[in-house]
Amino acid sequence: MQHTAAPEGTVSDTPESAVPDGVAAPYLPTDRTVPTRSRDRASYDRELVHSILDEAYLCHLGFVRDGAPVVLPTLFGRIGERLYVHGSTGSRPLRAAKSTDPGLPVCLTVTHVDALVLARSAFHHSMNYRSVVVHGTAVTVTDPEELRLALDAIVDQVVPGRSQDSRPANGKELAATAVIRLDLNEVSAKVRTGGPNDEPEDGALPHWTGIVPLTRGYAPPVPADDLDPAVGVPDYLSAL
């Protein structure tokens, strides 16, 4: 899924002059986005980062609370160069982002596991994966229009097209819902592909070696008990 339309003023001002027309400028590496291991697997390609994010709907949000690290799984959505993270008005990160000036320092991660990599040696077992790490300062969304757009993006991140096939949040629901915004400025992707990296001297060992691909699938939708039988499965859901 691809969320490309951004509210006015929400796309970052990353210079595009250093790259050809029509090619998105890469994110700039920083001390926090350059990995200490396997640097060859790191990428700052903007389109790659977006594709990894857009294939997910669950992220892990890390922050520090009372001097201790906290990591929470939660839903998110992307609009242009911003991520929107869902929560309730009483959740820890939402309260902290609202009460801290200029916002809450966070680290957000998304990971896809594409295959298990089984080597002849236990040491070289691995996984093929695609991941994104975002560092930045999260702030609470207060503008009502931006909040509605953010909530639609989060719903569509899970099931594309769903926001147009459900009742929008009313005033009471909006008052109980909070969203934080994180700009895509300090970002990196990391990808592993290929087979095992066995030691040459282990080549003759009689152990199976290779990869076990993993795929994400969906079972047929199960209607709610009170659904009118006349309401069929929508096309956007069948497309999953």
PENOR-V86492 format. One record per residue. N is the residue number from 1. RES is the residue in three letters. PHI is phi in degrees with one decimal (none if undefined). Layout:
n = <N	N>
res = <RES	RES>
phi = <PHI	PHI>
This chain:
n = <1	2	3	4	5	6	7	8	9	10	11	12	13	14	15	16	17	18	19	20	21	22	23	24	25	26	27	28	29	30	31	32	33	34	35	36	37	38	39	40	41	42	43	44	45	46	47	48	49	50	51	52	53	54	55	56	57	58	59	60	61	62	63	64	65	66	67	68	69	70	71	72	73	74	75	76	77	78	79	80	81	82	83	84	85	86	87	88	89	90	91	92	93	94	95	96	97	98	99	100	101	102	103	104	105	106	107	108	109	110	111	112	113	114	115	116	117	118	119	120	121	122	123	124	125	126	127	128	129	130	131	132	133	134	135	136	137	138	139	140	141	142	143	144	145	146	147	148	149	150	151	152	153	154	155	156	157	158	159	160	161	162	163	164	165	166	167	168	169	170	171	172	173	174	175	176	177	178	179	180	181	182	183	184	185	186	187	188	189	190	191	192	193	194	195	196	197	198	199	200	201	202	203	204	205	206	207	208	209	210	211	212	213	214	215	216	217	218	219	220	221	222	223	224	225	226	227	228	229	230	231	232	233	234	235	236	237	238	239	240>
res = <MET	GLN	HIS	THR	ALA	ALA	PRO	GLU	GLY	THR	VAL	SER	ASP	THR	PRO	GLU	SER	ALA	VAL	PRO	ASP	GLY	VAL	ALA	ALA	PRO	TYR	LEU	PRO	THR	ASP	ARG	THR	VAL	PRO	THR	ARG	SER	ARG	ASP	ARG	ALA	SER	TYR	ASP	ARG	GLU	LEU	VAL	HIS	SER	ILE	LEU	ASP	GLU	ALA	TYR	LEU	CYS	HIS	LEU	GLY	PHE	VAL	ARG	ASP	GLY	ALA	PRO	VAL	VAL	LEU	PRO	THR	LEU	PHE	GLY	ARG	ILE	GLY	GLU	ARG	LEU	TYR	VAL	HIS	GLY	SER	THR	GLY	SER	ARG	PRO	LEU	ARG	ALA	ALA	LYS	SER	THR	ASP	PRO	GLY	LEU	PRO	VAL	CYS	LEU	THR	VAL	THR	HIS	VAL	ASP	ALA	LEU	VAL	LEU	ALA	ARG	SER	ALA	PHE	HIS	HIS	SER	MET	ASN	TYR	ARG	SER	VAL	VAL	VAL	HIS	GLY	THR	ALA	VAL	THR	VAL	THR	ASP	PRO	GLU	GLU	LEU	ARG	LEU	ALA	LEU	ASP	ALA	ILE	VAL	ASP	GLN	VAL	VAL	PRO	GLY	ARG	SER	GLN	ASP	SER	ARG	PRO	ALA	ASN	GLY	LYS	GLU	LEU	ALA	ALA	THR	ALA	VAL	ILE	ARG	LEU	ASP	LEU	ASN	GLU	VAL	SER	ALA	LYS	VAL	ARG	THR	GLY	GLY	PRO	ASN	ASP	GLU	PRO	GLU	ASP	GLY	ALA	LEU	PRO	HIS	TRP	THR	GLY	ILE	VAL	PRO	LEU	THR	ARG	GLY	TYR	ALA	PRO	PRO	VAL	PRO	ALA	ASP	ASP	LEU	ASP	PRO	ALA	VAL	GLY	VAL	PRO	ASP	TYR	LEU	SER	ALA	LEU>
phi = <none	-134.5	-109.9	-113.8	-81.1	-114.5	-59.8	-56.2	84.4	-99.5	-84.4	-65.3	-93.3	-66.8	-61.9	-108.1	-70.0	-84.7	-126.0	-62.1	-57.8	85.4	-110.0	-71.8	-66.1	-71.0	-70.6	-85.5	-63.6	-132.2	-57.4	-86.0	-106.1	-95.2	-68.2	-82.7	-125.3	51.3	-63.0	-68.0	-89.6	-81.1	-143.5	-118.8	-67.2	-64.1	-68.0	-64.0	-57.8	-61.6	-65.4	-67.3	-64.4	-71.0	-85.0	-113.4	-137.0	-108.5	-125.0	-118.9	-108.5	-109.0	-157.9	-109.3	-128.0	53.0	81.6	-121.1	-72.8	-133.0	-128.0	-121.6	-80.2	-160.3	-82.5	-147.6	-144.0	-116.5	-129.2	59.5	-100.0	-134.5	-106.4	-118.2	-114.0	-88.0	-169.1	-99.2	-65.4	-98.4	-74.0	-59.5	-65.7	-68.9	-65.6	-67.5	-64.0	-79.4	-94.4	-100.3	-107.1	-89.4	164.4	-105.4	-64.7	-138.0	-132.1	-114.5	-129.8	-135.0	-138.6	-116.3	-99.2	-97.8	-165.4	-89.9	-109.6	-106.2	-97.4	-70.5	-103.8	-61.7	-61.9	-95.4	-63.1	-155.9	-139.5	-89.4	-150.8	-133.3	-138.8	-133.4	-122.6	-121.8	-107.6	167.0	-114.0	-89.1	-126.6	-76.6	-79.3	-114.7	-70.4	-59.1	-68.4	-64.6	-63.0	-65.3	-62.3	-65.4	-65.4	-61.6	-63.9	-66.5	-63.0	-72.4	-65.2	-76.9	-136.1	-56.2	95.3	-69.6	-62.3	-85.3	-123.3	-155.5	-70.1	-64.3	-62.4	-88.9	-60.1	-64.5	-68.5	-63.9	-67.5	-94.0	-112.2	-125.7	-135.1	-109.9	-114.2	-132.0	-75.9	-87.3	-113.3	-105.2	-138.3	-147.8	-111.6	-142.2	-135.8	-121.4	-133.8	95.7	-96.2	-67.1	-111.3	-73.2	-70.3	-54.1	-72.4	-91.7	-59.3	-92.9	-67.0	-86.2	-113.5	-61.2	-141.0	156.5	-122.3	-117.0	-64.2	-116.1	-130.6	-98.3	-132.2	-125.7	-80.6	-56.5	-59.4	-110.5	-69.0	-65.6	-59.9	-99.5	-71.9	-61.2	-57.3	-73.0	-87.4	-84.1	-71.2	-66.7	-60.4	-63.5	-81.3	-62.6	-65.9	-63.4>
